[in-house]
Amino acid sequence: MDYFMAPGVALTEICNKLTDAISKDEPYLRETLAEVCQSDPFTAKLMEIFESSREEAAKYDAALGILRSDYMVDAPTGALLQVELNTIASSFGCLSTLVSRMHRSLVKQLGLE
């Protein structure tokens, strides 16, 4: 399995950088998600949170992305394929009770108190 680790790590780093760049491109996000927000209340709520927190978030030079990448091996070629990038996953629900503690710790570590 170590054979797949290096390509997986490299791919994850590239995808994380891409996801970060997209998350900072406000005009692109608004334009791309406008139609989705009209029919999907969950995405509309996320955009509402994004819009309402922009001013506060701009005060800090820090960001946190919790992402999960899922991979599989293509049997015929042996290639490692990314099949999913989760920015929000149902598996994170069990972590919700720990989030405020994590936020406090990060704020303290970054000296943002």
Summary of the structure (lengths in Angstrom):
residues: 113
radius of gyration: 17.2
end to end distance: 43.0
largest distance: 53.3
contacts: 214
relative contact order: 0.12
helix: 65%
strand: 12%
